[in-house]
Amino acid sequence: MDIQGYLSGLAEKYTAYFDVEWYKAFSTEKMDIFATSRVENVKYILTNKLPVWRCETNEYCMVKSFENQVRENDFTSFKSFLKENMVDIVKPHSDHMYSIITGCIVSKEGFEDEVIKLAGKYKLRKNFLFTLHGWCDVRLVLVDLADGQVYGSKGTKDVLEFYKPEQNESGTGI
């Protein structure tokens, strides 16, 4: 499966629930896909002008592709990028409940074994004002197009199937 085909399919899956931007530039990196989803829940009393409570949840998906095998320094650079830009992406406030940032690395040539091991151990959570302004979790997904495998950090079990490359009858990607 080629990278562009996979990214197009992934962006199509995202469009049901996310606003999708292609080739978004950040301070130090350029993401192939940046998808955002914002859900706000509000409970009112009598009229829409009297809210009882309000909570906001956000999800951000950042996808970066590599033509070559992803090495440990590429992975470390991507992790650092996510951590540094978390504060710019997530805007905590009193109605913010949580945000999830999913960093996805797509590789045409696969990953070093050490990268897969490091990704499996990765976990990052930041609390805002002792969680009164919510929290943010960062999770990592690695997509290996060469083998059709998907690897993830802690907390990605529920999304790994979403990122799995689709296979046709001959075993190659669509």
Steps between C-alpha positions, in 0.01 A plus 500: 500500500631845419506781754280741306229236458506421870491869598206566266307209650581616851389857425175363358440304823573812705253724313198342671597640840796734446593816316795394283789718385765375258867595538464723805820673606589536866800670657751225424314233302253465218224244550352315205158498668374704795147407609303670778178406674324710762197382696319725746235366737269741681211451741252788524230603745178645356664691209821489300621803691529313831761225473533266798827350385716487191793281400717497191700208361749523216692253291790585274661257258838581352629274224854505364631267232846365429616337175791322673522285811429707812806512723520579869606863442196559269271355766658704780470816292128432439437433871674825592297687240172372649604591853622848406191585296247362749471839668444677166237253382299449820336811647389411855226698673239440768266307265779287349469138613768321298690496175667210324786546257568198281832512323514256210817407314446324167801323352534336161811306608409411859653578839812406691427250778609755760242751371218247540618423852523870594156570356344220706633657820407858415249685717451873545231680696492865599257635757389861478449686829481177704246365244256784572564607140516142378787292372668389180615152400748441220506163329706362215406272211754346262374374163731266311383487137766243405358235737147636542554521878392766749674563833396734776586654832306449819138605459474430126331160510165651399637680191752254355244332274406840355858554381555149362576511126228338291603193302351367178472131400861476379630623836615836372350828608232676304 
